[in-house]
Amino acid sequence: MKTSVPAPRSLNGALKVFFRAAVRVALSNPRQAAVFVRALFWLGKAARRRTAFKRRGISVPPIIIYSITDRCNLACKGCYAQSFRAEADDELDAGELRKVVEEARDLGVSFFVIAGGEPLLRPELAGILADFPEIIFFVFTNGLLITEDWIRTLRRRRNIVPLLSLEGDRAMTDGRRGPGTYDRLLTLIDELRRRRIFFGVSLTLTRPHFSTIISPDYTKSLVDAGCKFFLYLEYTPTTDGTEDWILTGEQRTRMREALPVYRAAHSALFIAVPWDEDDVGGCLSAGRGFIHINPKGDVEPCPFAPFSDTNLRNLSLKDALQSKFLEAIRGIPELSRETGGGCVLWKERARVSSLLQASRDASS
């Protein structure tokens, strides 16, 4: 007998569910809950804007992942950003960064994921993000540059949500990120909890660290420490020698089984990629749900697919979203499928590169 498979929910619907859950999780902190309520209103308004652009043939994703710098104060093992890009002195300046956010808001982007490198190395970041209170900015950070000034900013500007990178316990975190990192993060987490700042953790799932990261005791310890958002990211091997970090099939199954258990047990948000992508139809890259902007302003399908035919120094974001390269990727269903581990665009990078070349040839 065939087992019926539920149809994937719409991405807009999934985002509403997420932000409604965020309001509930933040109810004990009224100022933070109010920020998420405002984000819910923006979500509806932004969706209507995207629909209007869609009628004009322009696909605007609800999410932008923006890596604003390649620079970092750490040298973590297996870092995809370091494997793709060397530190450069041509990252978009503060004015250009602000323009990207303004254009995205006007197009109907719902929220940003700010990444790097280490984004807190851009001192102008806090002031720029604070000027767009309707948009939530999830900021990936190793946490070591969160100073007292930053803590005061996070208390005032609650649309900025830090996601602290952890690798599991002390040995695991220090082994990948450097000695002393774990204890410094524990001190920071305690201070964020004490100052009633809404924060989350970003947990990269690797084969050797998996059991620790998804263990009930580890999860509860972070919830008890004040963590309100758990973001799990499956590791993609972009550097040689890390292939044995890839999750096993059994581990991927265990991750899917753990998510509803933790959502029911804890007053916190739990998102896992690619598992939650699968629930809305597969990989969301190339504008299906998000695009990636690198520090130089290149518009890319995904952080793990460093290919681009457009740059925001030469084009508006609206024009860049009409990229024939991104459209070609969206037109190939197998480039959004489940791969059995790791990013499909990285695994199919030869094919993605050929699509980029075809796009360039067509425009020349």
C-alpha positions as CSV (number, residue, x, y, z in Angstrom):
1,M,0.0,0.0,0.0
2,K,1.3,3.4,-0.9
3,T,2.0,5.9,1.9
4,S,0.6,9.4,1.1
5,V,3.1,12.2,1.4
6,P,1.8,15.5,2.5
7,A,2.2,18.3,-0.1
8,P,4.8,20.8,0.9
9,R,3.4,23.9,2.5
10,S,4.0,27.3,0.9
11,L,7.1,29.2,2.0
12,N,5.0,32.3,2.9
13,G,2.9,30.1,5.1
14,A,5.9,28.5,6.8
15,L,7.3,32.0,7.5
16,K,4.1,33.1,9.1
17,V,4.2,30.0,11.3
18,F,7.8,30.7,12.3
19,F,7.1,34.3,13.3
20,R,3.9,33.5,15.1
21,A,6.0,31.0,17.1
22,A,8.6,33.7,17.7
23,V,5.9,35.9,19.2
24,R,4.9,33.1,21.6
25,V,8.5,32.3,22.5
26,A,9.1,36.0,23.3
27,L,5.9,36.6,25.3
28,S,7.8,36.8,28.6
29,N,9.8,39.7,27.1
30,P,7.1,42.1,25.9
31,R,9.5,44.4,24.0
32,Q,10.9,41.5,22.0
33,A,7.4,40.1,21.4
34,A,6.3,43.5,20.0
35,V,9.2,43.4,17.5
36,F,8.1,40.0,16.2
37,V,4.5,41.2,16.0
38,R,5.7,44.1,13.8
39,A,7.7,41.6,11.7
40,L,4.5,39.6,11.2
41,F,2.8,42.7,9.8
42,W,5.8,43.4,7.6
43,L,5.6,39.8,6.4
44,G,2.2,40.2,5.0
45,K,3.0,43.6,3.4
46,A,6.3,42.2,1.9
47,A,4.5,39.2,0.5
48,R,2.1,41.5,-1.3
49,R,4.9,43.5,-2.8
50,R,6.6,40.3,-4.0
51,T,3.4,39.1,-5.6
52,A,3.1,42.4,-7.5
53,F,6.7,42.1,-8.8
54,K,6.0,38.5,-9.7
55,R,3.2,39.7,-12.0
56,R,5.8,41.8,-13.7
57,G,8.1,38.8,-14.2
58,I,10.5,39.6,-11.3
59,S,11.0,36.8,-8.7
60,V,11.8,38.4,-5.4
61,P,12.8,36.0,-2.6
62,P,11.6,36.6,0.9
63,I,15.0,36.0,2.4
64,I,18.5,37.5,1.6
65,I,21.6,35.9,3.0
66,Y,24.2,38.7,2.9
67,S,27.9,37.9,3.7
68,I,29.1,41.5,4.4
69,T,32.8,40.7,4.9
70,D,35.3,37.9,4.3
71,R,37.4,39.1,7.2
72,C,37.3,37.1,10.4
73,N,39.0,37.1,13.8
74,L,39.0,33.3,13.8
75,A,40.3,30.6,11.4
76,C,37.8,27.8,11.9
77,K,38.5,24.4,10.5
78,G,36.3,23.6,7.5
79,C,35.0,27.1,7.0
80,Y,33.3,27.4,3.6
81,A,33.8,31.2,3.4
82,Q,37.6,30.8,3.8
83,S,37.6,28.0,1.3
84,F,35.8,30.0,-1.4
85,R,37.2,33.6,-0.9
86,A,40.3,35.2,0.3
87,E,40.1,38.4,2.3
88,A,39.6,41.3,-0.1
89,D,39.7,45.0,0.2
90,D,36.8,45.6,-2.2
91,E,33.8,44.7,-0.1
92,L,30.8,47.0,-0.5
93,D,31.2,50.1,1.6
94,A,28.7,51.4,4.2
95,G,26.7,53.4,1.7
96,E,26.4,50.4,-0.7
97,L,25.5,48.1,2.1
98,R,22.7,50.4,3.2
99,K,21.5,50.7,-0.4
100,V,21.2,46.9,-0.6
101,V,18.9,46.8,2.4
102,E,16.8,49.7,1.2
103,E,16.3,48.1,-2.2
104,A,15.5,44.8,-0.6
105,R,12.9,46.3,1.7
106,D,11.3,48.2,-1.2
107,L,11.1,44.9,-3.2
108,G,9.4,43.0,-0.4
109,V,12.2,41.0,1.2
110,S,10.9,39.7,4.5
111,F,14.1,39.3,6.5
112,F,17.9,39.1,6.2
113,V,20.5,36.7,7.4
114,I,23.8,38.6,7.9
115,A,26.9,36.5,7.7
116,G,30.6,36.7,6.9
117,G,33.5,36.2,7.7
118,E,32.6,37.8,11.0
119,P,30.0,40.5,10.4
120,L,30.8,42.4,13.6
121,L,34.1,43.4,12.0
122,R,32.0,46.0,10.1
123,P,31.6,48.8,12.7
124,E,28.8,50.5,10.7
125,L,26.6,47.4,10.8
126,A,24.6,48.2,13.9
127,G,23.7,51.7,12.8
128,I,22.5,50.5,9.4
129,L,20.4,47.6,10.6
130,A,18.8,49.8,13.3
131,D,17.3,52.0,10.6
132,F,15.1,49.2,9.3
133,P,13.1,48.3,12.4
134,E,10.4,46.4,10.4
135,I,13.0,43.9,9.1
136,I,14.4,41.1,11.3
137,F,18.2,40.6,10.9
138,F,19.6,37.3,12.1
139,V,23.3,37.9,12.5
140,F,25.6,34.9,12.4
141,T,28.6,35.7,14.7
142,N,31.3,33.8,16.6
143,G,30.3,36.1,19.5
144,L,33.8,37.1,20.5
145,L,33.3,40.7,19.3
146,I,30.1,41.3,21.2
147,T,31.2,44.2,23.4
148,E,29.2,46.2,26.0
149,D,28.4,48.7,23.2
150,W,27.0,45.9,21.1
151,I,25.0,44.6,24.1
152,R,23.4,48.1,24.5
153,T,22.6,48.1,20.8
154,L,20.9,44.7,21.0
155,R,18.8,45.9,23.9
156,R,17.7,49.0,22.0
157,R,17.4,47.5,18.5
158,R,15.6,44.2,19.0
159,N,15.1,43.5,15.3
160,I,18.8,42.5,15.4
161,V,19.0,38.9,16.6
162,P,22.5,37.4,17.2
163,L,23.1,33.7,16.4
164,L,26.1,32.5,18.2
165,S,28.2,29.7,16.5
166,L,28.8,26.6,18.7
167,E,30.1,23.2,17.7
168,G,28.9,21.2,20.7
169,D,30.8,20.9,24.0
170,R,34.1,22.7,25.1
171,A,36.4,20.2,23.3
172,M,34.4,20.3,20.1
173,T,34.0,24.1,20.0
174,D,37.6,24.8,20.9
175,G,38.9,22.1,18.6
176,R,37.3,23.8,15.6
177,R,37.3,27.5,16.7
178,G,40.3,27.8,18.9
179,P,41.3,27.4,22.6
180,G,39.2,29.3,25.0
181,T,36.3,30.1,22.6
182,Y,33.8,27.9,24.4
183,D,34.3,29.5,27.8
184,R,34.1,33.0,26.4
185,L,30.8,32.1,24.7
186,L,29.4,30.7,28.0
187,T,30.2,34.0,29.7
188,L,28.6,35.9,26.8
189,I,25.5,33.7,26.9
190,D,25.1,34.3,30.6
191,E,25.4,38.1,30.0
192,L,22.8,38.0,27.2
193,R,20.4,36.1,29.4
194,R,20.9,38.4,32.3
195,R,20.3,41.5,30.1
196,R,17.1,39.8,28.6
197,I,18.4,39.8,25.0
198,F,16.8,37.4,22.6
199,F,19.5,35.3,21.0
200,G,20.0,32.0,19.3
201,V,22.8,29.5,18.4
202,S,23.9,28.2,15.1
203,L,24.9,24.6,15.3
204,T,26.7,22.9,12.4
205,L,25.8,19.2,12.2
206,T,28.9,17.1,11.5
207,R,29.2,13.3,11.9
208,P,31.5,13.4,14.9
209,H,29.6,16.2,16.8
210,F,26.1,15.1,15.9
211,S,25.2,13.0,19.0
212,T,26.3,15.8,21.4
213,I,24.6,18.6,19.5
214,I,21.2,16.9,19.3
215,S,21.3,15.2,22.7
216,P,18.3,16.2,25.0
217,D,20.7,17.2,27.8
218,Y,22.7,19.6,25.5
219,T,19.6,21.1,24.1
220,K,18.1,21.7,27.6
221,S,21.3,23.2,28.9
222,L,21.1,25.8,26.2
223,V,17.4,26.5,26.8
224,D,18.1,26.9,30.5
225,A,20.9,29.3,29.6
226,G,18.4,31.5,27.8
227,C,18.8,30.4,24.2
228,K,15.5,31.0,22.3
229,F,16.5,30.0,18.7
230,F,18.3,26.8,17.6
231,L,19.4,26.8,13.9
232,Y,20.9,23.5,12.8
233,L,22.9,23.5,9.5
234,E,24.0,20.3,7.9
235,Y,27.7,20.4,7.1
236,T,28.8,20.6,3.4
237,P,32.4,19.6,2.8
238,T,34.0,22.5,0.8
239,T,37.6,21.8,2.1
240,D,39.6,18.7,1.5
241,G,39.9,16.3,4.4
242,T,36.5,17.0,5.9
243,E,34.5,14.5,3.8
244,D,34.1,12.2,6.9
245,W,32.2,15.1,8.6
246,I,29.2,14.4,6.4
247,L,26.2,13.1,8.3
248,T,25.2,9.5,7.8
249,G,21.7,8.5,6.6
250,E,20.8,7.4,10.1
251,Q,21.8,10.7,11.6
252,R,19.7,12.6,9.1
253,T,16.7,10.5,10.0
254,R,17.4,11.1,13.7
255,M,17.5,14.9,13.1
256,R,14.1,14.9,11.4
257,E,12.7,12.8,14.3
258,A,14.2,15.1,17.0
259,L,12.7,18.4,15.6
260,P,9.1,17.9,16.6
261,V,10.1,16.5,20.0
262,Y,12.2,19.6,20.8
263,R,9.5,22.0,19.5
264,A,7.0,20.4,21.8
265,A,9.3,20.2,24.8
266,H,10.8,23.7,24.8
267,S,9.8,27.3,24.5
268,A,12.3,28.0,21.7
269,L,12.4,28.1,18.0
270,F,14.0,25.1,16.1
271,I,14.9,25.3,12.4
272,A,17.0,22.7,10.6
273,V,18.4,23.1,7.1
274,P,17.9,21.3,4.8
275,W,15.1,19.4,6.7
276,D,12.8,22.4,6.9
277,E,13.6,23.3,3.3
278,D,12.3,19.8,2.3
279,D,9.0,20.7,3.9
280,V,8.5,23.6,1.6
281,G,9.4,21.9,-1.6
282,G,13.2,21.5,-1.6
283,C,16.3,23.7,-1.9
284,L,15.4,27.4,-1.7
285,S,18.5,28.8,-3.4
286,A,18.7,30.9,-6.6
287,G,15.7,33.0,-5.6
288,R,13.2,30.2,-4.9
289,G,13.4,31.4,-1.3
290,F,16.7,33.2,-0.9
291,I,19.7,34.5,-2.7
292,H,23.2,35.2,-1.4
293,I,25.1,38.4,-1.8
294,N,28.9,38.1,-1.2
295,P,31.0,40.9,0.2
296,K,31.9,42.3,-3.2
297,G,28.2,42.6,-4.2
298,D,28.0,39.5,-6.4
299,V,24.5,38.0,-6.4
300,E,24.9,34.2,-6.0
301,P,22.4,31.3,-5.8
302,C,23.6,30.2,-2.4
303,P,26.6,30.7,0.0
304,F,27.8,27.2,-1.2
305,A,27.6,28.2,-4.9
306,P,30.1,31.0,-5.5
307,F,28.9,31.7,-9.0
308,S,27.4,35.0,-10.3
309,D,26.6,36.9,-13.4
310,T,25.5,40.1,-11.7
311,N,27.1,42.6,-9.3
312,L,25.3,45.2,-7.2
313,R,27.9,47.9,-8.0
314,N,26.7,47.7,-11.6
315,L,23.0,46.8,-11.3
316,S,20.1,47.5,-8.9
317,L,19.0,44.6,-6.8
318,K,15.8,44.5,-8.9
319,D,17.7,44.1,-12.1
320,A,20.1,41.5,-10.5
321,L,17.2,39.3,-9.5
322,Q,16.2,39.1,-13.2
323,S,19.5,37.2,-13.8
324,K,19.2,34.6,-16.5
325,F,21.7,32.4,-14.6
326,L,19.4,32.3,-11.5
327,E,16.4,31.7,-13.7
328,A,18.2,28.8,-15.4
329,I,18.9,27.1,-12.0
330,R,15.3,27.6,-10.9
331,G,14.2,25.9,-14.1
332,I,16.0,22.6,-13.3
333,P,14.0,20.6,-10.7
334,E,16.9,18.3,-9.9
335,L,18.9,21.2,-8.6
336,S,16.5,21.6,-5.7
337,R,16.3,17.9,-4.8
338,E,17.4,16.1,-1.7
339,T,21.0,14.9,-2.2
340,G,21.4,12.5,0.7
341,G,23.7,15.0,2.5
342,G,25.3,18.3,1.6
343,C,24.3,21.2,-0.7
344,V,23.0,20.1,-4.1
345,L,24.5,23.1,-5.9
346,W,27.9,22.4,-4.4
347,K,27.7,18.7,-5.5
348,E,26.5,19.8,-8.9
349,R,29.0,22.7,-9.2
350,A,30.3,21.6,-12.6
351,R,26.7,21.8,-14.0
352,V,26.1,25.1,-12.2
353,S,29.3,26.5,-13.7
354,S,28.2,25.5,-17.1
355,L,24.9,27.3,-16.6
356,L,26.8,30.4,-15.7
357,Q,28.9,30.2,-18.8
358,A,25.9,29.7,-21.0
359,S,24.3,32.8,-19.4
360,R,27.4,34.8,-20.1
361,D,27.6,33.6,-23.7
362,A,24.0,34.5,-24.2
363,S,24.5,38.1,-23.0
364,S,27.8,38.7,-24.9
